[in-house]
């Protein structure tokens, strides 16, 4: 195997495929990148237990495949070398099936290849009808929901993001049982029946990072136990999480006791200051107080040991002035507010100890649900 | 105590004095900032076991002292609050000697004050003749030497930086016994006798960070066990390390077997690539090989497990072509090279297992000594 490639093209390709590398694994081969040069195509493949990534490059001015062949190169070292070498072109040659030479400008690197027969078989073809999503929209969906996934594995299903496709609507839900993020999108799908899958949150976050380098549409293929994303010359496969995602459809009702419209940036600043007053477990809370006789909302936080902050925020609109108090974790509230890109948000309340909903008039597709805390 | 102050002025002042705060200490009072309002002056003081910092602000358009008094405010919280509040002006008021109110725009913060009588006495006057240094030069001296200090406390004296003032020359030395950094500077001093002190490396690094906000000259006052830096309205006091610094005067001789002049940036790139090949203890080495018959220098690094890199570097000048090999820790060599700001460096060698010296024709005041390793 021998090829000459533009350093920039190789570097960019490795940035994408390296997302599928294992860092620590009982199977060292999973720390390698499979390279296959064949029929004027150069293929890069990585795989770990969760995801597999493939990029296929065609011969071009930037890539000259001199000799066909294949090998598995130590991933981290290959990536780091290409990041640090200079020169416009890189020559990669496999000797004796065991030694990979990487030549660029004045640098002459030699790496030991992994035993290529140990590399697992990877499949990047699911023969299903794809859903087409804009790359930018998919990135936004992940950013607006993934933070709400459970970070511990007590209930594995909650470490995944739930996608439902029904008629021409995609609904994406993430929850750790203390808060919930729900985002809907219009799509054109040819599916007749409802489809529901659970994608590991980490897989979607990794794919979302790769998408920073792509503007093309993403084709999403779904099978029983896998989901495959294809964008331009890149394929990204993830396993699915088995099991039934909790039914959350009744959690976001349409009747409310009270709604408050607020400037989002202003509210973020206030919550940021309130988050200074942490308790002995490093958690901070923020309390909203409305009064029948005032047009302002008092937002406060305190810690018996340290002190207290009180702020007055002028709402843009309140549905009805009334005596009302509710408190939230500052972290969860902050995450929810940062998921929006709008100028204003509306908070809907049903009671002082019932879940609140945050949305925005200019982004009704996104709803953030927060369970209040009883600290005051 | 009550004063109104510009938020920017308060924020900048706190950035400087907070360098003297203890993070974790059996004495909580050392996590506080002492505030003293008196005679149209507002004084901020912090102290821990190593250093003390004081800033004195005069009444001005940016500072209105409304009522004299003093208190000790929780340092970290005061700093964080001022960083996050909005508005141009901040009002700080002490109530009942126990409660500090911080008002700004819509924010109303209350903090519990520390018991002010517990705050240690601090002294910021040493009645000695000062040495005057340019702020920029002092920062450069610290950057060019401090990295060579010992990071472990096996020999406390090596965790300090040694300063010698003799005639009109300042000599600054740092060493961890594997490498040594020496920087000389011309100063105008009125001292008749030689002065030698050891300043804790961490103290100098903290003061150097504060200096980023100052362009004025720095006055340095030295006593038996303390050093005091004064710049504009800021005073920075550090304890000295007791004991005799090792005599290193014979380590940098003037006779050499071989010298090589190299482009510094090029050499840094090569060493950066060589540092990829770490051994089982996470250490990497780089080997320089010269040959009687070649004008190039071969720079190489290898790891039996991973692979090998060989580079050819064209030197700007070699004193005499000869067969010669020497190896260094890539980390130590990199630190030494980064201490220079010059285009070229010269490496002086006395033998394959004897210390090498790095300097630059355009910066002869700086010398970096490296002990070679025998790995090849």
Interface residues (C-beta under 8 A of the other chain):
Chain A: X74 X77 X80 X81 X84 X85 X86 X100 X106 X107 X108 X109 X110 X111 X112 X269 X270 X272 X273 X276 X305 X306 X307 X308 X309 X310 X311 X312 X313
Chain B: X74 X77 X80 X81 X84 X85 X86 X100 X106 X107 X108 X109 X110 X111 X112 X269 X270 X272 X273 X276 X305 X306 X307 X308 X309 X310 X311 X312 X313
